[in-house]
């Protein structure tokens, strides 16, 4: 059975403001589940684990043409 967390629970656990969690959700860094539009966000435990082990990738961009 999957465990889900509220935005406030995750914010408390990570020591961040709940708006920070909403920022992660709205920019796409954190995926959530909503039963219906405009309902409360629920964060699956798998997303919490992914967030905690997230290592940013360094994208290399091609050198500009001269």
C-alpha atoms as a printed R data frame, in Angstrom:
   type eleno elety resid chain resno       x      y       z
1  ATOM     1    CA   UNK     A     1   0.000  0.000   0.000
2  ATOM     2    CA   UNK     A     2   1.339  3.397  -0.995
3  ATOM     3    CA   UNK     A     3   1.778  6.106   1.615
4  ATOM     4    CA   UNK     A     4   0.811  9.683   0.733
5  ATOM     5    CA   UNK     A     5   1.841 12.925   2.405
6  ATOM     6    CA   UNK     A     6   0.183 16.311   2.518
7  ATOM     7    CA   UNK     A     7   2.066 19.423   1.467
8  ATOM     8    CA   UNK     A     8   2.306 20.508   5.112
9  ATOM     9    CA   UNK     A     9   3.611 17.112   6.260
10 ATOM    10    CA   UNK     A    10   6.351 17.173   3.629
11 ATOM    11    CA   UNK     A    11   7.254 20.771   4.435
12 ATOM    12    CA   UNK     A    12   7.555 19.933   8.140
13 ATOM    13    CA   UNK     A    13   9.635 16.830   7.455
14 ATOM    14    CA   UNK     A    14  12.057 18.732   5.201
15 ATOM    15    CA   UNK     A    15  12.172 21.883   7.319
16 ATOM    16    CA   UNK     A    16  10.958 24.137   4.509
17 ATOM    17    CA   UNK     A    17   7.968 26.441   4.158
18 ATOM    18    CA   UNK     A    18   4.905 24.875   2.571
19 ATOM    19    CA   UNK     A    19   5.074 27.474  -0.223
20 ATOM    20    CA   UNK     A    20   8.436 25.961  -1.177
21 ATOM    21    CA   UNK     A    21   6.734 22.594  -1.634
22 ATOM    22    CA   UNK     A    22   4.034 24.245  -3.762
23 ATOM    23    CA   UNK     A    23   6.784 25.889  -5.837
24 ATOM    24    CA   UNK     A    24   8.315 22.450  -6.463
25 ATOM    25    CA   UNK     A    25   4.893 21.131  -7.487
26 ATOM    26    CA   UNK     A    26   4.046 24.001  -9.835
27 ATOM    27    CA   UNK     A    27   7.438 24.015 -11.557
28 ATOM    28    CA   UNK     A    28   7.238 20.255 -12.132
29 ATOM    29    CA   UNK     A    29   9.971 19.106  -9.759
30 ATOM    30    CA   UNK     A    30   7.521 17.230  -7.552
31 ATOM    31    CA   UNK     A    31   4.642 15.158  -8.877
32 ATOM    32    CA   UNK     A    32   1.446 14.895  -6.861
33 ATOM    33    CA   UNK     A    33  -1.946 13.279  -7.044
34 ATOM    34    CA   UNK     A    34  -5.235 15.173  -6.878
35 ATOM    35    CA   UNK     A    35  -8.541 13.328  -6.694
36 ATOM    36    CA   UNK     A    36 -10.294 16.110  -8.593
37 ATOM    37    CA   UNK     A    37  -9.208 19.513  -9.927
38 ATOM    38    CA   UNK     A    38  -8.461 22.094  -7.219
39 ATOM    39    CA   UNK     A    39  -8.433 19.449  -4.486
40 ATOM    40    CA   UNK     A    40  -5.569 19.038  -2.038
41 ATOM    41    CA   UNK     A    41  -2.290 17.707  -3.360
42 ATOM    42    CA   UNK     A    42  -1.101 14.335  -2.062
43 ATOM    43    CA   UNK     A    43   2.539 13.394  -2.507
44 ATOM    44    CA   UNK     A    44   3.340  9.687  -2.928
45 ATOM    45    CA   UNK     A    45   6.170  8.270  -0.849
46 ATOM    46    CA   UNK     A    46   7.991  7.331  -4.072
47 ATOM    47    CA   UNK     A    47   8.135 11.028  -5.036
48 ATOM    48    CA   UNK     A    48   9.507 11.935  -1.612
49 ATOM    49    CA   UNK     A    49  12.265  9.329  -2.016
50 ATOM    50    CA   UNK     A    50  13.018 10.608  -5.528
51 ATOM    51    CA   UNK     A    51  13.172 14.185  -4.273
52 ATOM    52    CA   UNK     A    52  15.520 13.279  -1.427
53 ATOM    53    CA   UNK     A    53  17.919 11.445  -3.736
54 ATOM    54    CA   UNK     A    54  17.712 14.016  -6.548
55 ATOM    55    CA   UNK     A    55  21.032 14.936  -8.046
56 ATOM    56    CA   UNK     A    56  20.861 17.663 -10.639
57 ATOM    57    CA   UNK     A    57  22.266 16.772 -13.999
58 ATOM    58    CA   UNK     A    58  24.630 19.138 -15.699
59 ATOM    59    CA   UNK     A    59  23.497 19.692 -19.224
60 ATOM    60    CA   UNK     A    60  26.215 20.639 -21.643
61 ATOM    61    CA   UNK     A    61  25.284 23.047 -24.339
62 ATOM    62    CA   UNK     A    62  26.983 23.085 -27.710
63 ATOM    63    CA   UNK     A    63  29.561 25.810 -28.251
64 ATOM    64    CA   UNK     A    64  28.195 28.764 -30.169
65 ATOM    65    CA   UNK     A    65  29.063 28.904 -33.839
66 ATOM    66    CA   UNK     A    66  31.543 31.634 -34.696
